[in-house]
Amino acid sequence: LVHRLLAARAAALTQRATALVAAPVVVATALVRDGRVLAAQRSRPAALAGRWELPGGRVEPGESEADAVVRECREELGTIVRPDGRLGTDLPIEAGVLRVHRATPVPGAPEPRPLEHRDVRWVEPHELADLDWVDADRAVLGDLAAELLSQ
Ligand code: DCM
C-alpha cells in the first residue's frame, strides 16, 4: 500500500512538473521611449475589450522570447523594436505564463499604430495607475514605474 501511495504521489508530482515546464509562454512588451511606456487597449475578446495591456502574444515553437517580442510588435503595432531584457517576474495567466520584456524603438522605426488594438498611447509613470489594465499586467506596474523613473 505504501508503495502504491508513493507511486501515485510521484506520478502526480511528475505531472505537475511537466505542466510547469511546458506552460506556454506569452511575452508582453514594455516599449519605452522618453520616459514613457506604450500601452495598448484590447479590442477582443469581449471580456477584455477596452482594457489596457502591454502588447505581445504567444511565443511560437522554436522561437526565442526576444524574437516573439519583435514579431508581435511588428504585427500588432507596425513598428520595429529592440528587446532589452526582462522586467518583473513570471506572471501566471490562464494561457500559461506571462513574461514582460523591456524594449526600445529602433531609430527611425514607424510610430506604433493600433493594427489589432482599439488604441495605443504613450503613458507617463504618474498616469500608469489610471488605466484599466488587464489583471496580469497590473502586477508589473510597480516595476514599470521604477524603470521609467530611473531613466
Ligand atoms: N495576455 C495578458 N497580458 C498581455 C498580453 C496577453 O494577460 N500583456 C494574455 C491574454 C490572453 C493571452 O495572454 O489570454 C494571449 O494573448 P492574445 O489574446 O493577445 O494573443
Residues whose N, C-alpha, C, O or C-beta is under 5 A from the ligand:
A	BS01	DCM	V26 V27 A28 E53 L54 P55 G56 G57 R58 I93 A95 V134 A136 D137
